[in-house]
Amino acid sequence: MRIRSLFAVLVLAVLSLVSAGNQIYAQEPVKVTLETMNDPSFGQAASLPRTWWLDDNTAIIYDVRKPDSLRVLERLDPTTGKRSPLLNWSVASTSFAKLFTEGKPPRLSPVPSAFTHSGKCGLYVINGDIFVLDIPNATFIRLTNTPEEEKSAEFSPDGTKIAFVRGKNLFACDIATKKEWQLTSDGSETILNGTLSWVYWEEIFGRRDIGYWWSGDSKAIAYLQTDESEVSIQHYVNIDPWTPTVRTQRYPKVGEKNPAVRVGVIELGAQQTTWASVDRGSYEYVIRVGWLPDNKRLFVETENRLQTQLDLYFVDRQSGNAQFVLKDTDEGWMNMSEDLYFLKDGKHFLMASERDGYDHLYRFSMKGELVNQITKGDWAMCSSGGGAFWIKRAVTGIDEDGEWVYFTSLEKSSVERHLYRVRFDGKKMERLTTGDGTHSITMSPDAKFYFDRFSTISTPPSLTLCDTKGKVKMTLATPEYGGFNKFGIQYAEIVWIPARDGFKLPASITKPRDFDLTKKYPVIVEVYGGPSAPTVSNSFQYGAVWDNVLGNNGYICAKIDNRAATAISKKLENLLLNRSPGEIELNDLVDGVRWLKQLPYVDPDRIGLTGWSGGGTNTVLGMTRSTEFKAGIAGGTVTDFRFYDSKWGEAVMKTEKENLKGFEENSLLKYAKDLHGRLLLIHGSHDDNVHIQNIWRFINELIKANKLFELMVYPLRGHGVGDPAGSRHLRNLELDFWKRNL
């Protein structure tokens, strides 16, 4: 009995220890480290079902949260909530494999790169060849099998054809018959048809190769023809295998020759392009092209070299004759916007403008006469989410019968995104989304339903289907914390810091998990700072994982947006005109840091500054033109806007002809001699966005001034060190630097 009793006691003791251990584990999650920050469980918080609206106002859904074996393309009827399988993937993949009789088929994603508007076909470009998936029949069709690469493929509106670019020429192909039309023949190294030069791809179309546009009747294509022959050439030296080779890039720098661009229209089966008769001497950039609802005309938007004037033209499809419609101007520069919509009544169009200092929507007659301003107030419309931040697209839907426009804006808060609607006449504006946070909206073609991707700074994204009264019809995904709970990730707190003139700067602070109010902590401030490029947002931040790695090593992480970066207004953006990087960015950054230094738990002598791209520029600005920082890490840094591309660099700084004094006074090269603190410079040797020339020139000035610094060049990497090995090394490098210098 004594033995049995003792055994029972031991069992109870072990169970108690296990129970206690479980409680401790529940209370004390494991800490995220450099070794665990890429744990797959973090991806669970980022995963939401993918959605596509179709012309019949149903939607396609692909739920990536399900196990691979259970994932299937589904069709959702928003009126009934019914979900039904769209495709038998097993049959489809077998069909694909049969196209490769002489070897193993390439890897195939169950999700096409694009769908037809009806949802009946999916598009694939695999190893430079084009395939179409017939969804109802679960069969694949191979459209091209050539040694040359096909790219920029796109379905026609009726879903029966595909256009694409091969060898700098534009082609189209009938899916059913595989009949191919070569639409242009003069493509070359410097003549591009339907595909974009680097500066158009990057700055004007937001890293999308959008160089042609199908007519609504699927019988003609408008396209850009680009002549790059006078654009300067950049060089990148390869290091493999033994004797270096050189890769080149056409890249127009500030003040240099831009690519020459014109707009043409070609009918399928025709041999000749009809060129738009817009005077090529009247513009520098073609920034948007598209078709009017009647398919008889297309619109063309152009800008002058200084980007202070936008002109809108209507171009006749048959003759190419161009009709000037309206002009929009800005004292600073015109931002890229896709908010231009032609109404079915054939009498009006809606267009965004920043003419009153804020991004708002206006209604015009087809003659370009202003009918009325639709949205107004001391706030701006804003993009709903996704895509390049410098391409504005706020309108999410238009209900022409009800005369409602649906759009997203910053009306509630500059750190949030919400959905609104307003009548065409500007009356009855109301907010449809509720609560504090950020909503990313995609709306059905008839503007009756929308998908809402919602998150806050401490709540992972969810996905709901709503009607346009704001009522939730279906919840498709709830917040999934995954690794954020597993590793006890701490979330940032949003604060508002008063600048010297009282302006409230958005900022966020992430404290260590074991934060102790009685201790003094070093602070790492992250900055970006470009015009209308905020980093502080009441939305879920996946960068919190890295901030927590730093937090677990004893650092507080902070972000600060200067006033021009907030996206509140064009008035604030234009403060940077002719003087960037300069006092506007610097003074707000310094004010924010001095406020942080006054917090009782901050060590004012251990403040670090870091950023990439524009953030690298502002890091070097802070490290040379102030003494607030002990150490800094600058990556992908522009050190003088004369080294940067014409479109972005000239928007803010113009050219030396107009602003030589501004370039000279704000060049960071001038201030290298004033470097204060320890600086680590990081750059990719093959950065085709911010050329490494920026760093070489800055380093040379540091050497002249006998200033010590650290340098890391990542061979063959571009603007971001994105490969797994490079990313892992980068994070180790950064943490090591902070430990040694902060």
Buried (B, 14 or more C-beta within 10 A) or exposed (E): EEEEEEEEEEEEEEEEEEEEEEEEEEEEBEBBBBEBBBBEBBBBBEBBBEBBBBBBBBBBBBBBBEEEEEBBBBBBEBEEEEBEEBBBBEEBBEBBEEBEEEEEBEEBEBBBEBBBBBBBBBBBBBEBBBBBBBBEBBBBBBBBEEEEBBBBBBBBBBBBBBBBBBBBBBBBBBBEEEEBBEBBEEBEEBBBBBBBBBBBBBBBBBEBBBBBBBBBEBBBBBBBBBBBEEBEEBEBEBEEEEEEEEEEBBBBBBBBEBBBBBBBBBBBEEEEBBBBBBEBEEBBBBBBBBBBBEBEBBBBBBBBBBBBBBBBBBBBBEEBBBBEBBEBEBEBBBBBBBBBBBBEEEEBBBBBBBBBBBBBBBBBEBEBEEBEBBBBEEBBBBBBBEBBBBBBBBBBBBBBEEBBBBBBBBBBBBBBBBBBBBBBEBEEBEEBBEEEBBBBBBBBBBBBBBBBBBBBBBBBBBBBBBBBEBEEBBEBBEBBBBBBBBBBBBBBEBBEBEBEEEBEBBBBBBBBBEEEEEEEBBBBBBBBBBBBBBBBBBBBBEEBBBBBBBBBBBBBBBBBBBBBBBBBBBBBBBBBBBBBBBBBBBBBBBBBBBBBBEBEBBBBEBBBBBBBBBBBBBBBBBBBBBEBBBBBBBBBBBBBBBBBBBBBBBBBBBBBEBBEEBBEEBBBBBBBEEBBBBBBBBBBBBBBBBBBBBBEBBBEBBEEEEBEBBEBBBEBBBBBBEEEEBBBBBBEBBBEBBEEBB
